[in-house]
Amino acid sequence: MNKIGTFLMLSLDDIAIGIALILILYYHIDLDWCVYLFILLFLAVVLAVKFYIFYPHFRKPFTGVEGMVGLSGKTLEVLNPYGQVKIRGEIWNAKSLEGVVNKGEKVEILDIEGLEVLVRPVKK
């Protein structure tokens, strides 16, 4: 299940309570339509706050292996197959998985092993 589906599953209880409250009040107590509107707005605020709290879980990570895979960088020296690349202003030890890569070429990160990035040249 994707992350939005998970969020909706976690919010079903709030939605069900709001609907049940509206139905109970509607059928058993004669209230003004403003009360029902207030309940719906309150439910919307609860869901918005819940979404704001869980929002960081929906984004792609910025750090760690998950955040670096797919980024591109530039070689600082010839990778034959080992050398150094610059990624986001940081210098990393790199290993080319597709043979020799010349100095100054763009590379894409495929994986990280320890403190070494595994790269391949970007296809033009």
trRosetta pair geometry for C-beta under 8 A, 3 or more apart (Angstrom, degrees):
i j d omega theta_ij theta_ji phi_ij phi_ji
1 5 4.3 -120 -179 96 101 132
1 6 5.6 127 115 -58 116 81
1 9 7.4 24 156 -17 157 140
2 5 4.9 97 57 10 72 106
2 6 7.1 -131 102 -6 39 90
3 6 5.4 -50 -148 34 36 115
3 7 6.5 40 152 -22 65 101
3 57 6.3 -177 -152 124 128 92
3 58 4.8 163 124 -111 144 74
4 7 5.5 -49 -151 33 35 114
4 8 6.5 34 151 -17 65 103
4 58 7.1 61 -65 -122 70 123
5 8 5.7 -54 -148 37 33 110
5 9 6.4 35 152 -20 65 104
6 9 5.6 -53 -148 35 33 113
6 10 6.4 30 154 -16 65 105
7 10 5.8 -58 -150 39 31 109
7 11 6.2 19 153 -12 65 114
7 50 7.7 142 -165 131 95 104
7 51 6.7 60 -172 -108 138 76
7 54 5.7 162 -111 106 107 150
7 58 7.5 -12 -43 -70 136 118
8 11 5.6 -64 -143 44 32 107
8 12 6.8 60 153 -53 64 84
9 12 5.9 -23 -155 -13 34 115
10 13 7.9 -48 171 17 39 99
10 50 7.4 -171 114 174 111 130
10 54 7.5 136 72 -73 151 160
11 14 5.2 -50 -166 38 68 114
11 15 6.0 66 138 -21 85 103
11 47 5.8 62 -151 -122 137 95
11 50 6.1 142 -95 107 106 154
12 15 5.6 -58 -146 41 35 111
12 16 5.9 35 157 -20 70 108
13 16 5.8 -54 -142 38 29 110
13 17 6.3 30 158 -19 64 106
14 17 5.9 -55 -146 36 28 110
14 18 6.4 28 155 -18 63 108
14 43 6.6 147 156 -150 97 86
14 46 5.5 -162 -161 119 138 131
14 47 6.3 168 109 -72 144 83
14 50 7.2 -145 -15 -25 162 156
15 18 5.8 -58 -150 37 29 112
15 19 6.3 25 156 -15 66 107
15 43 7.1 92 -108 -173 50 126
15 47 7.6 48 -67 -78 86 126
16 19 5.9 -56 -144 39 30 107
16 20 6.1 29 157 -18 65 109
17 20 5.8 -56 -143 40 28 111
17 21 6.2 31 157 -22 64 107
18 21 5.8 -55 -147 35 28 111
18 22 6.5 26 156 -17 63 106
18 39 6.3 151 -155 159 87 98
18 40 7.2 101 178 -102 125 47
18 42 7.8 -179 -116 85 113 90
18 43 3.8 44 -110 -97 152 140
19 22 5.8 -56 -150 37 32 111
19 23 6.3 28 155 -16 66 108
20 23 5.8 -57 -145 39 31 109
20 24 6.1 30 158 -19 66 108
21 24 5.9 -54 -143 37 28 110
21 25 6.2 22 160 -12 63 110
21 39 6.0 -159 107 -155 121 140
22 25 6.0 -61 -147 42 26 107
22 26 6.0 28 157 -24 65 113
22 36 5.7 75 -137 -136 102 93
22 39 5.6 172 -78 103 91 149
22 40 7.4 45 -82 -60 137 84
23 26 5.6 -55 -141 36 28 113
23 27 6.2 7 168 -3 65 112
24 27 6.6 -69 -143 45 22 95
24 28 5.8 -21 175 18 63 122
25 28 6.7 -76 -125 53 19 86
25 29 5.2 -48 -156 52 63 107
25 31 5.8 -19 167 10 110 137
25 35 6.9 -130 159 125 148 127
25 36 7.2 -176 94 -83 130 83
25 39 7.6 177 27 -41 152 157
26 29 7.9 -7 -36 57 8 66
26 31 7.8 -84 -92 37 45 100
26 36 7.1 49 -76 -91 99 127
31 35 4.3 -48 154 39 133 148
31 36 7.0 141 96 -35 117 85
32 35 5.6 113 66 -6 71 95
33 36 5.6 -53 -159 39 50 112
33 37 6.2 53 144 -22 74 105
34 37 5.4 -54 -147 39 35 115
34 38 6.2 41 152 -24 67 102
35 38 5.6 -51 -150 33 31 113
35 39 6.6 32 151 -19 63 102
36 39 5.7 -50 -150 33 35 112
36 40 6.5 33 152 -16 65 105
37 40 5.7 -54 -148 38 33 110
37 41 6.3 31 153 -17 66 106
38 41 5.7 -55 -145 39 30 110
38 42 6.2 33 155 -21 65 106
39 42 5.7 -54 -146 36 29 112
39 43 6.4 31 153 -19 63 105
40 43 5.6 -53 -148 36 31 112
40 44 6.4 33 152 -20 64 105
41 44 5.5 -52 -148 36 34 113
41 45 6.4 35 152 -20 65 103
42 45 5.7 -52 -149 34 33 112
42 46 6.5 35 151 -20 64 103
43 46 5.7 -51 -148 34 33 113
43 47 6.5 29 154 -14 65 105
44 47 5.8 -56 -148 40 31 109
44 48 6.2 33 153 -21 65 107
45 48 5.6 -53 -144 37 32 112
45 49 6.3 31 156 -18 65 104
46 49 6.0 -55 -148 37 29 108
46 50 6.3 29 153 -18 63 109
47 50 5.5 -54 -145 39 32 114
47 51 6.2 35 154 -21 66 104
48 51 5.7 -52 -146 36 31 111
48 52 6.4 34 153 -21 64 105
49 52 5.6 -52 -147 35 32 113
49 53 6.5 33 152 -20 64 104
50 53 5.8 -54 -151 34 31 111
50 54 6.3 8 158 0 66 111
51 54 6.1 -68 -142 51 29 96
51 55 6.1 57 154 -60 66 91
52 55 5.6 -23 -144 -12 29 122
54 57 5.2 -47 -177 31 73 119
54 58 7.0 73 133 -26 82 99
55 58 5.7 -58 -158 27 44 112
55 59 7.2 39 154 -23 72 101
56 59 6.0 -53 -153 25 42 111
59 62 8.0 -2 130 -35 119 89
60 66 7.4 -156 -175 146 76 100
60 67 7.0 128 143 -111 87 67
61 64 5.9 -28 143 51 141 107
61 66 4.3 63 49 95 132 116
61 67 4.3 -100 114 -61 84 92
62 67 4.6 54 154 -137 13 140
63 67 4.8 66 19 18 11 154
64 67 5.4 96 54 13 63 101
64 68 7.2 -140 104 -2 33 96
65 68 6.1 -71 -147 41 29 102
65 69 6.3 33 163 -30 69 105
65 111 7.4 7 -160 -159 112 60
65 112 4.9 -140 -115 39 92 120
66 69 6.5 -46 -142 22 26 109
67 71 8.0 26 140 -36 60 123
68 71 5.4 -66 -163 13 54 125
68 87 7.2 62 -150 144 106 147
68 109 5.4 -56 148 113 88 162
68 112 6.2 53 80 -44 136 130
68 117 7.2 -109 148 -113 133 119
69 109 5.7 -127 -121 111 37 102
69 110 6.8 14 -142 179 89 19
69 111 6.4 15 -105 -92 109 42
69 112 7.4 -113 -65 -13 84 92
70 108 6.9 -21 -150 -171 30 102
70 109 6.6 -37 21 67 22 88
71 87 5.8 90 119 -162 128 117
71 88 6.9 -34 -177 -34 150 105
71 108 7.4 164 88 -150 33 61
71 109 5.1 19 56 20 78 121
72 87 7.7 -171 114 -122 25 92
72 106 5.4 11 177 -177 121 104
72 107 6.6 162 -154 83 72 38
72 108 5.1 -38 -97 -94 80 65
72 109 7.4 -151 -86 -3 30 78
72 122 5.9 20 -130 -66 128 135
73 85 4.5 95 111 157 131 114
73 86 5.5 -177 -173 83 109 44
73 87 3.5 -68 -81 -82 134 79
73 88 7.6 -68 -94 -6 103 58
73 92 7.5 32 130 33 178 116
73 106 7.2 159 84 -151 28 62
73 107 5.7 -23 65 62 77 88
73 109 7.0 57 1 -44 108 97
73 117 7.9 71 23 96 144 161
73 119 7.4 -79 50 -115 106 144
74 85 6.6 162 81 -160 31 82
74 86 5.4 -14 60 54 84 96
74 104 6.3 -12 -177 -151 107 36
74 105 7.1 166 -149 83 66 27
74 106 5.9 -41 -95 -97 69 56
74 107 7.3 147 -107 16 19 82
75 78 7.2 60 153 -100 138 21
75 79 5.7 -109 -128 -23 133 104
75 83 6.3 34 -157 108 105 135
75 84 7.5 119 -160 88 62 48
75 85 5.2 -51 -101 -102 50 83
75 94 7.4 -113 -113 61 83 150
75 101 5.6 172 -60 121 154 112
75 102 7.1 151 70 102 146 37
75 103 5.6 -132 109 -131 107 38
75 104 6.3 -49 67 5 87 19
75 105 5.3 19 16 50 118 74
75 107 6.0 79 -50 -17 91 122
76 83 7.1 -172 63 154 75 104
76 84 4.6 -30 51 95 120 98
76 85 6.3 -179 -2 -108 86 24
76 86 5.7 92 -54 -27 107 97
76 91 6.7 0 -20 -131 154 104
76 103 7.0 -23 142 -143 20 90
77 83 4.5 -148 81 -162 95 119
77 84 5.7 57 23 40 104 85
77 103 5.5 -26 -139 -99 24 103
78 83 6.0 -166 91 -85 36 153
78 100 6.6 -8 -179 -167 102 97
78 101 7.0 167 -159 83 54 53
78 102 5.9 -28 -111 -132 84 39
78 103 5.3 -57 -56 -44 63 84
79 82 6.6 -137 -152 109 72 7
79 83 3.9 -119 -93 24 63 123
79 85 7.5 -1 -65 -56 127 100
79 94 5.9 -56 -111 100 130 110
79 95 7.3 144 -167 -149 116 22
79 96 4.0 120 130 -32 128 120
79 100 6.7 161 85 -153 64 45
79 101 4.1 13 47 48 111 100
79 107 7.6 55 -4 -76 153 152
79 119 7.3 -95 -127 70 173 118
80 83 6.8 72 13 -42 63 113
80 96 7.5 8 -73 30 20 130
80 100 4.9 10 -103 -114 81 91
80 101 8.0 -149 -60 33 55 58
81 95 5.4 42 130 -165 101 73
81 96 4.3 -130 -157 54 82 85
81 97 7.5 84 -168 -68 132 23
81 99 7.0 -110 -96 -153 98 14
81 100 7.3 -108 -89 -83 59 47
82 93 7.2 -8 -166 -177 96 93
82 94 7.1 156 -152 86 50 52
82 95 5.5 -22 -96 -101 68 73
82 96 7.8 -134 -61 10 24 79
83 93 7.8 174 101 -154 23 58
83 94 5.8 -23 73 63 67 95
83 96 7.5 21 24 -24 104 103
83 101 7.7 -136 39 66 139 99
84 91 5.6 7 -179 -175 121 99
84 92 6.7 157 -154 79 70 39
84 93 6.0 -48 -99 -103 73 44
84 94 6.2 126 -129 12 19 95
85 91 7.5 162 83 -150 33 55
85 92 5.5 -21 63 62 83 92
85 94 4.4 46 -2 -31 110 148
85 107 5.8 -80 -122 49 147 133
85 117 6.7 -78 49 64 127 130
85 119 6.3 81 -29 -33 161 163
86 89 7.0 2 180 -122 99 14
86 90 7.0 159 -154 76 61 33
86 91 5.6 -31 -97 -94 73 64
86 92 7.7 155 -99 16 23 77
87 90 5.8 -31 70 63 70 86
87 92 5.7 -6 20 4 113 126
87 109 6.8 43 -115 -49 153 126
87 117 7.1 74 -11 -28 151 170
92 115 7.5 -155 -151 166 84 71
92 116 7.3 133 167 -136 95 35
92 117 4.9 43 136 -1 142 118
93 115 6.3 60 37 120 113 86
93 116 4.7 -54 98 -108 101 81
93 117 7.4 153 85 19 50 72
94 107 7.2 88 -174 100 155 161
94 116 6.6 153 -103 -168 22 77
94 117 4.9 -28 -109 68 81 89
94 118 7.5 148 -160 -97 71 18
94 119 5.1 -6 -167 6 122 124
95 113 7.9 -15 25 39 132 120
95 116 5.8 42 -12 162 104 122
95 117 7.5 -176 26 88 68 44
95 118 5.4 -26 69 -110 96 66
95 119 7.1 150 72 24 43 76
96 99 6.4 -59 128 75 125 26
96 100 6.9 107 82 -116 160 15
96 101 4.8 -179 -103 -6 143 113
96 107 7.5 -104 -106 -126 88 139
96 119 5.9 -44 -103 77 56 85
96 120 6.9 102 -157 -103 71 44
96 121 7.6 20 -142 -35 114 81
97 110 6.4 -34 8 31 146 151
97 118 5.5 50 -45 179 116 99
97 119 6.9 179 5 75 89 32
97 120 5.3 -51 56 -73 99 93
98 101 7.6 73 75 -60 86 101
98 120 4.6 64 1 -136 122 95
98 121 6.3 -102 73 15 128 88
101 105 5.3 -128 178 63 94 136
101 107 6.2 36 -173 -81 162 119
101 119 7.4 -46 -8 106 166 113
101 121 5.1 176 -117 -67 111 104
102 105 5.2 96 67 -24 77 119
105 121 5.6 -26 146 -128 134 105
105 122 7.6 -174 163 31 89 84
106 121 7.2 93 83 -159 58 65
106 122 4.3 -26 105 21 106 129
107 119 4.0 38 160 170 129 131
107 120 6.5 156 -157 76 87 25
107 121 5.7 -60 -104 -100 73 40
107 122 6.3 -158 -110 -24 17 82
108 119 6.4 150 72 -154 38 80
108 120 5.8 -22 57 62 90 78
108 121 7.7 44 12 138 82 11
108 122 5.3 108 -33 -81 99 83
109 112 7.2 5 -175 -58 119 85
109 117 5.1 -63 -125 -170 104 122
109 118 7.2 93 -160 69 63 53
109 119 5.7 -46 -98 -96 46 82
110 118 4.9 -64 64 103 100 96
110 119 6.4 164 4 -108 89 25
110 120 6.0 55 -38 -4 124 101
111 117 7.6 161 88 -159 40 57
111 118 4.5 5 59 45 84 122
112 116 7.1 154 -159 81 63 43
112 117 5.4 -34 -103 -105 77 63
112 118 7.0 -153 -80 10 25 82
113 116 5.3 -21 70 68 84 96
113 118 6.3 60 -4 -36 102 109
